[in-house]
Amino acid sequence: MTKQWIPRKATVELAPSRIRRAPVRIDSPVARKVRRASPEREVRGVVAGVILFTAAWGALAFGVGVIANNHASNAGSADDATASAAFGQCYNHGGPDCVMDGDTVYIGGDKVEIAGLDAPEIQAAQCGAERDRGIESALALAALLNRGAVVAGPGERSADGQVRRHVTAGGTDVGAAMVSAGNAREPADGENSWC
């Protein structure tokens, strides 16, 4: 035999919820009919959206590319203009193009020994007169290199065993110009002192 359950307390009657509202009747004038678009119309809408999205990204990429290209070409032209006139002394210039002494330069950060001349030394000078002449020679070389476009030819081994390169500035052979100006001498087979 089963026993029935009888609650001891009376059930509580809940008040109507303030959150819930009475359902809207479908036949009321407030309810609208929702029309579903045809599948063809949905596909056309999706395709149009994808095309517009792709066009917007393409336009954005094109604009960024144009701006970056303009910036790079402006920076490149400014760098090219200063590179042709950027030769200073390496001890205070700090750029990739500088003059170490009367026959040694850095072009684009590469050390180049100039062929066709022997110039007085600055760092390894044997006397004060050689050092002074070396400074004058380095200043003259920087002025010569700043006259035009600098081109370094292929390297060749000189009589002293160093690899030297013919350098032109504005079409002028730098070695010959330095020798003719008296800022350097032609390379000698033996050791000649500047002192």
ZIURQUI-V45476 format. One record per backbone hydrogen bond with DSSP energy under -0.5 kcal/mol. CO is the residue of the C=O (numbers start at 1). NH is the residue of the N-H. E is the energy in kcal/mol with one decimal. If there is no record, write none. Layout:
# ZIURQUI-V45476
CO,NH,E  CO,NH,E
This chain:
# ZIURQUI-V45476
4,6,-0.5  5,7,-0.5  12,14,-0.6  25,28,-1.3  28,31,-0.7  32,34,-0.5  33,35,-0.6  34,36,-0.6  38,42,-2.2  39,43,-2.2  40,44,-2.3  41,45,-2.1  42,46,-2.3  43,47,-2.7  44,48,-2.5  45,49,-2.2  46,50,-2.4  47,51,-2.4  48,52,-2.5  49,53,-2.5  50,54,-2.6  51,55,-2.5  52,56,-2.3  53,57,-2.1  54,58,-2.5  55,59,-2.5  56,60,-2.2  57,61,-2.6  58,62,-2.6  59,63,-2.5  60,64,-2.4  61,65,-2.4  62,66,-2.5  63,67,-2.4  64,68,-2.6  65,69,-2.5  66,70,-2.6  67,71,-2.4  68,72,-2.6  69,73,-2.8  70,74,-2.5  71,75,-2.5  72,76,-2.8  73,77,-2.5  74,78,-2.0  75,79,-2.5  76,80,-2.7  77,81,-2.1  78,82,-2.0  79,83,-2.2  80,84,-1.6  81,85,-0.6  83,86,-0.9  86,88,-0.6  88,99,-2.9  89,92,-1.4  89,93,-2.3  90,94,-0.6  96,98,-0.6  96,109,-2.7  97,88,-0.8  98,100,-0.5  98,106,-3.2  99,90,-2.4  101,104,-0.8  103,114,-2.7  104,100,-2.4  104,101,-1.5  105,107,-0.5  105,112,-3.4  106,98,-1.6  106,108,-0.5  107,110,-1.7  110,107,-2.6  112,105,-2.5  112,114,-0.6  113,165,-2.9  114,117,-0.5  118,185,-2.6  120,102,-0.7  122,125,-0.8  127,131,-1.9  128,132,-2.4  129,133,-2.5  130,134,-2.5  131,135,-2.1  132,136,-2.1  133,137,-2.5  134,138,-2.3  135,139,-2.2  136,140,-2.3  137,141,-2.3  138,142,-2.2  139,143,-2.1  140,144,-2.2  141,145,-2.7  142,146,-1.5  144,147,-1.4  145,148,-0.8  149,170,-2.6  149,171,-0.5  151,153,-0.5  151,168,-2.7  154,166,-0.6  156,164,-3.2  158,161,-1.5  162,158,-3.0  162,164,-0.7  164,156,-2.8  165,115,-2.4  166,153,-3.5  167,174,-2.8  168,151,-2.6  169,172,-1.5  172,169,-2.4  173,177,-2.1  174,178,-2.5  175,179,-2.0  176,180,-2.7  177,181,-1.7  178,183,-1.8  178,184,-1.0  179,182,-1.1  185,118,-3.1  190,192,-0.7
